[in-house]
Amino acid sequence: MLTTLLQPDSGSVKIAGVDAIKNPTSARRKLAQVLQDVQLSQYARARRPDQPDRRG
């Protein structure tokens, strides 16, 4: 409900004073999500910031 993906059956949801039901876009801008399961691609790799990928 906080991310506005589900509508509450009753009551209200406010994020930093913004009604998340009446103004979901503004409410989403005021929060962040941290996912519990991290799933990286098997092809993901770390690079040095001074050596960008130059393919393509």
mmCIF file as gemmi writes it, N, C-alpha and C atoms, coordinates in Angstrom:
data_model
loop_
_atom_site.group_PDB
_atom_site.id
_atom_site.type_symbol
_atom_site.label_atom_id
_atom_site.label_alt_id
_atom_site.label_comp_id
_atom_site.label_asym_id
_atom_site.label_entity_id
_atom_site.label_seq_id
_atom_site.pdbx_PDB_ins_code
_atom_site.Cartn_x
_atom_site.Cartn_y
_atom_site.Cartn_z
_atom_site.occupancy
_atom_site.B_iso_or_equiv
_atom_site.pdbx_formal_charge
_atom_site.auth_seq_id
_atom_site.auth_asym_id
_atom_site.pdbx_PDB_model_num
ATOM 1 N N . MET Axp A 1 ? 0.807 -1.187 0 1 0 ? 1 A 1
ATOM 2 C CA . MET Axp A 1 ? 0 0 0 1 0 ? 1 A 1
ATOM 3 C C . MET Axp A 1 ? 0.856 1.258 0 1 0 ? 1 A 1
ATOM 4 N N . LEU Axp A 2 ? 2 1.202 0.658 1 0 ? 2 A 1
ATOM 5 C CA . LEU Axp A 2 ? 2.846 2.397 0.684 1 0 ? 2 A 1
ATOM 6 C C . LEU Axp A 2 ? 3.398 2.739 -0.688 1 0 ? 2 A 1
ATOM 7 N N . THR Axp A 3 ? 3.629 1.739 -1.507 1 0 ? 3 A 1
ATOM 8 C CA . THR Axp A 3 ? 4.144 2.004 -2.854 1 0 ? 3 A 1
ATOM 9 C C . THR Axp A 3 ? 3.016 2.272 -3.841 1 0 ? 3 A 1
ATOM 10 N N . THR Axp A 4 ? 1.802 2.283 -3.378 1 0 ? 4 A 1
ATOM 11 C CA . THR Axp A 4 ? 0.572 2.535 -4.137 1 0 ? 4 A 1
ATOM 12 C C . THR Axp A 4 ? 0.263 1.433 -5.143 1 0 ? 4 A 1
ATOM 13 N N . LEU Axp A 5 ? 0.851 0.265 -4.988 1 0 ? 5 A 1
ATOM 14 C CA . LEU Axp A 5 ? 0.516 -0.855 -5.86 1 0 ? 5 A 1
ATOM 15 C C . LEU Axp A 5 ? -0.788 -1.516 -5.433 1 0 ? 5 A 1
ATOM 16 N N . LEU Axp A 6 ? -1.117 -1.418 -4.149 1 0 ? 6 A 1
ATOM 17 C CA . LEU Axp A 6 ? -2.372 -1.954 -3.62 1 0 ? 6 A 1
ATOM 18 C C . LEU Axp A 6 ? -3.187 -0.815 -3.03 1 0 ? 6 A 1
ATOM 19 N N . GLN Axp A 7 ? -4.49 -0.849 -3.247 1 0 ? 7 A 1
ATOM 20 C CA . GLN Axp A 7 ? -5.383 0.15 -2.666 1 0 ? 7 A 1
ATOM 21 C C . GLN Axp A 7 ? -5.846 -0.342 -1.29 1 0 ? 7 A 1
ATOM 22 N N . PRO Axp A 8 ? -5.879 0.528 -0.295 1 0 ? 8 A 1
ATOM 23 C CA . PRO Axp A 8 ? -6.368 0.104 1.02 1 0 ? 8 A 1
ATOM 24 C C . PRO Axp A 8 ? -7.884 -0.109 0.991 1 0 ? 8 A 1
ATOM 25 N N . ASP Axp A 9 ? -8.365 -1.023 1.842 1 0 ? 9 A 1
ATOM 26 C CA . ASP Axp A 9 ? -9.808 -1.252 1.958 1 0 ? 9 A 1
ATOM 27 C C . ASP Axp A 9 ? -10.477 -0.125 2.724 1 0 ? 9 A 1
ATOM 28 N N . SER Axp A 10 ? -9.736 0.432 3.668 1 0 ? 10 A 1
ATOM 29 C CA . SER Axp A 10 ? -10.269 1.543 4.455 1 0 ? 10 A 1
ATOM 30 C C . SER Axp A 10 ? -9.1 2.333 5.024 1 0 ? 10 A 1
ATOM 31 N N . GLY Axp A 11 ? -9.399 3.484 5.555 1 0 ? 11 A 1
ATOM 32 C CA . GLY Axp A 11 ? -8.359 4.317 6.141 1 0 ? 11 A 1
ATOM 33 C C . GLY Axp A 11 ? -7.657 5.156 5.089 1 0 ? 11 A 1
ATOM 34 N N . SER Axp A 12 ? -6.487 5.659 5.453 1 0 ? 12 A 1
ATOM 35 C CA . SER Axp A 12 ? -5.741 6.501 4.522 1 0 ? 12 A 1
ATOM 36 C C . SER Axp A 12 ? -4.256 6.191 4.629 1 0 ? 12 A 1
ATOM 37 N N . VAL Axp A 13 ? -3.533 6.567 3.598 1 0 ? 13 A 1
ATOM 38 C CA . VAL Axp A 13 ? -2.09 6.383 3.562 1 0 ? 13 A 1
ATOM 39 C C . VAL Axp A 13 ? -1.478 7.719 3.191 1 0 ? 13 A 1
ATOM 40 N N . LYS Axp A 14 ? -0.611 8.221 4.059 1 0 ? 14 A 1
ATOM 41 C CA . LYS Axp A 14 ? 0.086 9.472 3.772 1 0 ? 14 A 1
ATOM 42 C C . LYS Axp A 14 ? 1.581 9.244 3.877 1 0 ? 14 A 1
ATOM 43 N N . ILE Axp A 15 ? 2.312 9.789 2.921 1 0 ? 15 A 1
ATOM 44 C CA . ILE Axp A 15 ? 3.77 9.708 2.906 1 0 ? 15 A 1
ATOM 45 C C . ILE Axp A 15 ? 4.292 11.127 2.889 1 0 ? 15 A 1
ATOM 46 N N . ALA Axp A 16 ? 4.964 11.519 3.954 1 0 ? 16 A 1
ATOM 47 C CA . ALA Axp A 16 ? 5.489 12.882 4.096 1 0 ? 16 A 1
ATOM 48 C C . ALA Axp A 16 ? 4.383 13.904 3.877 1 0 ? 16 A 1
ATOM 49 N N . GLY Axp A 17 ? 3.203 13.611 4.388 1 0 ? 17 A 1
ATOM 50 C CA . GLY Axp A 17 ? 2.078 14.528 4.288 1 0 ? 17 A 1
ATOM 51 C C . GLY Axp A 17 ? 1.303 14.461 2.985 1 0 ? 17 A 1
ATOM 52 N N . VAL Axp A 18 ? 1.709 13.62 2.055 1 0 ? 18 A 1
ATOM 53 C CA . VAL Axp A 18 ? 1.032 13.498 0.759 1 0 ? 18 A 1
ATOM 54 C C . VAL Axp A 18 ? 0.098 12.295 0.8 1 0 ? 18 A 1
ATOM 55 N N . ASP Axp A 19 ? -1.15 12.493 0.433 1 0 ? 19 A 1
ATOM 56 C CA . ASP Axp A 19 ? -2.115 11.399 0.377 1 0 ? 19 A 1
ATOM 57 C C . ASP Axp A 19 ? -1.746 10.477 -0.785 1 0 ? 19 A 1
ATOM 58 N N . ALA Axp A 20 ? -1.35 9.256 -0.467 1 0 ? 20 A 1
ATOM 59 C CA . ALA Axp A 20 ? -0.865 8.317 -1.478 1 0 ? 20 A 1
ATOM 60 C C . ALA Axp A 20 ? -1.977 7.79 -2.375 1 0 ? 20 A 1
ATOM 61 N N . ILE Axp A 21 ? -3.229 7.896 -1.955 1 0 ? 21 A 1
ATOM 62 C CA . ILE Axp A 21 ? -4.34 7.428 -2.777 1 0 ? 21 A 1
ATOM 63 C C . ILE Axp A 21 ? -4.761 8.506 -3.77 1 0 ? 21 A 1
ATOM 64 N N . LYS Axp A 22 ? -4.827 9.744 -3.309 1 0 ? 22 A 1
ATOM 65 C CA . LYS Axp A 22 ? -5.248 10.843 -4.185 1 0 ? 22 A 1
ATOM 66 C C . LYS Axp A 22 ? -4.129 11.334 -5.098 1 0 ? 22 A 1
ATOM 67 N N . ASN Axp A 23 ? -2.889 11.209 -4.649 1 0 ? 23 A 1
ATOM 68 C CA . ASN Axp A 23 ? -1.756 11.722 -5.423 1 0 ? 23 A 1
ATOM 69 C C . ASN Axp A 23 ? -0.609 10.707 -5.402 1 0 ? 23 A 1
ATOM 70 N N . PRO Axp A 24 ? -0.777 9.548 -6.056 1 0 ? 24 A 1
ATOM 71 C CA . PRO Axp A 24 ? 0.224 8.48 -5.966 1 0 ? 24 A 1
ATOM 72 C C . PRO Axp A 24 ? 1.584 8.84 -6.559 1 0 ? 24 A 1
ATOM 73 N N . THR Axp A 25 ? 1.61 9.614 -7.629 1 0 ? 25 A 1
ATOM 74 C CA . THR Axp A 25 ? 2.888 9.964 -8.255 1 0 ? 25 A 1
ATOM 75 C C . THR Axp A 25 ? 3.738 10.801 -7.317 1 0 ? 25 A 1
ATOM 76 N N . SER Axp A 26 ? 3.139 11.781 -6.695 1 0 ? 26 A 1
ATOM 77 C CA . SER Axp A 26 ? 3.871 12.629 -5.755 1 0 ? 26 A 1
ATOM 78 C C . SER Axp A 26 ? 4.313 11.837 -4.529 1 0 ? 26 A 1
ATOM 79 N N . ALA Axp A 27 ? 3.475 10.917 -4.066 1 0 ? 27 A 1
ATOM 80 C CA . ALA Axp A 27 ? 3.823 10.106 -2.901 1 0 ? 27 A 1
ATOM 81 C C . ALA Axp A 27 ? 5.004 9.192 -3.205 1 0 ? 27 A 1
ATOM 82 N N . ARG Axp A 28 ? 5.024 8.593 -4.408 1 0 ? 28 A 1
ATOM 83 C CA . ARG Axp A 28 ? 6.129 7.702 -4.781 1 0 ? 28 A 1
ATOM 84 C C . ARG Axp A 28 ? 7.455 8.438 -4.845 1 0 ? 28 A 1
ATOM 85 N N . ARG Axp A 29 ? 7.431 9.699 -5.191 1 0 ? 29 A 1
ATOM 86 C CA . ARG Axp A 29 ? 8.671 10.476 -5.269 1 0 ? 29 A 1
ATOM 87 C C . ARG Axp A 29 ? 9.296 10.703 -3.898 1 0 ? 29 A 1
ATOM 88 N N . LYS Axp A 30 ? 8.532 10.496 -2.855 1 0 ? 30 A 1
ATOM 89 C CA . LYS Axp A 30 ? 9.018 10.759 -1.51 1 0 ? 30 A 1
ATOM 90 C C . LYS Axp A 30 ? 9.513 9.508 -0.794 1 0 ? 30 A 1
ATOM 91 N N . LEU Axp A 31 ? 9.526 8.381 -1.463 1 0 ? 31 A 1
ATOM 92 C CA . LEU Axp A 31 ? 10 7.167 -0.804 1 0 ? 31 A 1
ATOM 93 C C . LEU Axp A 31 ? 10.942 6.395 -1.703 1 0 ? 31 A 1
ATOM 94 N N . ALA Axp A 32 ? 11.634 5.45 -1.093 1 0 ? 32 A 1
ATOM 95 C CA . ALA Axp A 32 ? 12.557 4.581 -1.822 1 0 ? 32 A 1
ATOM 96 C C . ALA Axp A 32 ? 12.277 3.147 -1.388 1 0 ? 32 A 1
ATOM 97 N N . GLN Axp A 33 ? 12.614 2.21 -2.243 1 0 ? 33 A 1
ATOM 98 C CA . GLN Axp A 33 ? 12.412 0.801 -1.932 1 0 ? 33 A 1
ATOM 99 C C . GLN Axp A 33 ? 13.749 0.087 -1.88 1 0 ? 33 A 1
ATOM 100 N N . VAL Axp A 34 ? 13.86 -0.837 -0.957 1 0 ? 34 A 1
ATOM 101 C CA . VAL Axp A 34 ? 15.032 -1.698 -0.885 1 0 ? 34 A 1
ATOM 102 C C . VAL Axp A 34 ? 14.521 -3.126 -1.019 1 0 ? 34 A 1
ATOM 103 N N . LEU Axp A 35 ? 14.896 -3.78 -2.095 1 0 ? 35 A 1
ATOM 104 C CA . LEU Axp A 35 ? 14.434 -5.142 -2.329 1 0 ? 35 A 1
ATOM 105 C C . LEU Axp A 35 ? 15.255 -6.126 -1.503 1 0 ? 35 A 1
ATOM 106 N N . GLN Axp A 36 ? 14.63 -7.186 -1.046 1 0 ? 36 A 1
ATOM 107 C CA . GLN Axp A 36 ? 15.319 -8.144 -0.193 1 0 ? 36 A 1
ATOM 108 C C . GLN Axp A 36 ? 16.18 -9.112 -0.984 1 0 ? 36 A 1
ATOM 109 N N . ASP Axp A 37 ? 15.732 -9.523 -2.138 1 0 ? 37 A 1
ATOM 110 C CA . ASP Axp A 37 ? 16.475 -10.49 -2.939 1 0 ? 37 A 1
ATOM 111 C C . ASP Axp A 37 ? 17.162 -9.778 -4.092 1 0 ? 37 A 1
ATOM 112 N N . VAL Axp A 38 ? 18.467 -9.884 -4.129 1 0 ? 38 A 1
ATOM 113 C CA . VAL Axp A 38 ? 19.228 -9.285 -5.216 1 0 ? 38 A 1
ATOM 114 C C . VAL Axp A 38 ? 19.489 -10.364 -6.251 1 0 ? 38 A 1
ATOM 115 N N . GLN Axp A 39 ? 19.099 -10.111 -7.472 1 0 ? 39 A 1
ATOM 116 C CA . GLN Axp A 39 ? 19.317 -11.078 -8.545 1 0 ? 39 A 1
ATOM 117 C C . GLN Axp A 39 ? 20.086 -10.386 -9.656 1 0 ? 39 A 1
ATOM 118 N N . LEU Axp A 40 ? 21.351 -10.689 -9.735 1 0 ? 40 A 1
ATOM 119 C CA . LEU Axp A 40 ? 22.182 -10.131 -10.788 1 0 ? 40 A 1
ATOM 120 C C . LEU Axp A 40 ? 22.225 -11.086 -11.967 1 0 ? 40 A 1
ATOM 121 N N . SER Axp A 41 ? 22.38 -10.539 -13.118 1 0 ? 41 A 1
ATOM 122 C CA . SER Axp A 41 ? 22.538 -11.355 -14.311 1 0 ? 41 A 1
ATOM 123 C C . SER Axp A 41 ? 23.842 -12.136 -14.201 1 0 ? 41 A 1
ATOM 124 N N . GLN Axp A 42 ? 23.864 -13.317 -14.78 1 0 ? 42 A 1
ATOM 125 C CA . GLN Axp A 42 ? 25.102 -14.1 -14.761 1 0 ? 42 A 1
ATOM 126 C C . GLN Axp A 42 ? 26.187 -13.421 -15.574 1 0 ? 42 A 1
ATOM 127 N N . TYR Axp A 43 ? 25.803 -12.473 -16.413 1 0 ? 43 A 1
ATOM 128 C CA . TYR Axp A 43 ? 26.767 -11.759 -17.24 1 0 ? 43 A 1
ATOM 129 C C . TYR Axp A 43 ? 27.191 -10.428 -16.623 1 0 ? 43 A 1
ATOM 130 N N . ALA Axp A 44 ? 26.644 -10.07 -15.473 1 0 ? 44 A 1
ATOM 131 C CA . ALA Axp A 44 ? 27.008 -8.813 -14.822 1 0 ? 44 A 1
ATOM 132 C C . ALA Axp A 44 ? 28.445 -8.893 -14.324 1 0 ? 44 A 1
ATOM 133 N N . ARG Axp A 45 ? 29.151 -7.8 -14.45 1 0 ? 45 A 1
ATOM 134 C CA . ARG Axp A 45 ? 30.53 -7.769 -13.962 1 0 ? 45 A 1
ATOM 135 C C . ARG Axp A 45 ? 30.854 -6.363 -13.487 1 0 ? 45 A 1
ATOM 136 N N . ALA Axp A 46 ? 31.794 -6.299 -12.595 1 0 ? 46 A 1
ATOM 137 C CA . ALA Axp A 46 ? 32.212 -5.006 -12.061 1 0 ? 46 A 1
ATOM 138 C C . ALA Axp A 46 ? 33.304 -4.431 -12.952 1 0 ? 46 A 1
ATOM 139 N N . ARG Axp A 47 ? 33.261 -3.128 -13.114 1 0 ? 47 A 1
ATOM 140 C CA . ARG Axp A 47 ? 34.289 -2.44 -13.892 1 0 ? 47 A 1
ATOM 141 C C . ARG Axp A 47 ? 34.859 -1.313 -13.059 1 0 ? 47 A 1
ATOM 142 N N . ARG Axp A 48 ? 36.039 -0.929 -13.423 1 0 ? 48 A 1
ATOM 143 C CA . ARG Axp A 48 ? 36.613 0.244 -12.784 1 0 ? 48 A 1
ATOM 144 C C . ARG Axp A 48 ? 35.924 1.475 -13.36 1 0 ? 48 A 1
ATOM 145 N N . PRO Axp A 49 ? 35.625 2.478 -12.524 1 0 ? 49 A 1
ATOM 146 C CA . PRO Axp A 49 ? 34.916 3.655 -13.031 1 0 ? 49 A 1
ATOM 147 C C . PRO Axp A 49 ? 35.699 4.431 -14.085 1 0 ? 49 A 1
ATOM 148 N N . ASP Axp A 50 ? 37.023 4.288 -14.105 1 0 ? 50 A 1
ATOM 149 C CA . ASP Axp A 50 ? 37.817 5.017 -15.091 1 0 ? 50 A 1
ATOM 150 C C . ASP Axp A 50 ? 38.008 4.224 -16.382 1 0 ? 50 A 1
ATOM 151 N N . GLN Axp A 51 ? 37.383 3.047 -16.479 1 0 ? 51 A 1
ATOM 152 C CA . GLN Axp A 51 ? 37.481 2.234 -17.689 1 0 ? 51 A 1
ATOM 153 C C . GLN Axp A 51 ? 36.079 1.849 -18.164 1 0 ? 51 A 1
ATOM 154 N N . PRO Axp A 52 ? 35.392 2.761 -18.844 1 0 ? 52 A 1
ATOM 155 C CA . PRO Axp A 52 ? 34.029 2.444 -19.289 1 0 ? 52 A 1
ATOM 156 C C . PRO Axp A 52 ? 34.024 1.372 -20.367 1 0 ? 52 A 1
ATOM 157 N N . ASP Axp A 53 ? 32.906 0.743 -20.525 1 0 ? 53 A 1
ATOM 158 C CA . ASP Axp A 53 ? 32.733 -0.268 -21.563 1 0 ? 53 A 1
ATOM 159 C C . ASP Axp A 53 ? 32.717 0.423 -22.923 1 0 ? 53 A 1
ATOM 160 N N . ARG Axp A 54 ? 33.61 0.035 -23.804 1 0 ? 54 A 1
ATOM 161 C CA . ARG Axp A 54 ? 33.74 0.725 -25.086 1 0 ? 54 A 1
ATOM 162 C C . ARG Axp A 54 ? 33.199 -0.097 -26.253 1 0 ? 54 A 1
ATOM 163 N N . ARG Axp A 55 ? 32.43 -1.123 -25.948 1 0 ? 55 A 1
ATOM 164 C CA . ARG Axp A 55 ? 31.858 -1.918 -27.036 1 0 ? 55 A 1
ATOM 165 C C . ARG Axp A 55 ? 30.712 -1.16 -27.697 1 0 ? 55 A 1
ATOM 166 N N . GLY Axp A 56 ? 30.5 -1.456 -28.992 1 0 ? 56 A 1
ATOM 167 C CA . GLY Axp A 56 ? 29.331 -0.98 -29.692 1 0 ? 56 A 1
ATOM 168 C C . GLY Axp A 56 ? 29.415 0.41 -30.11 1 0 ? 56 A 1
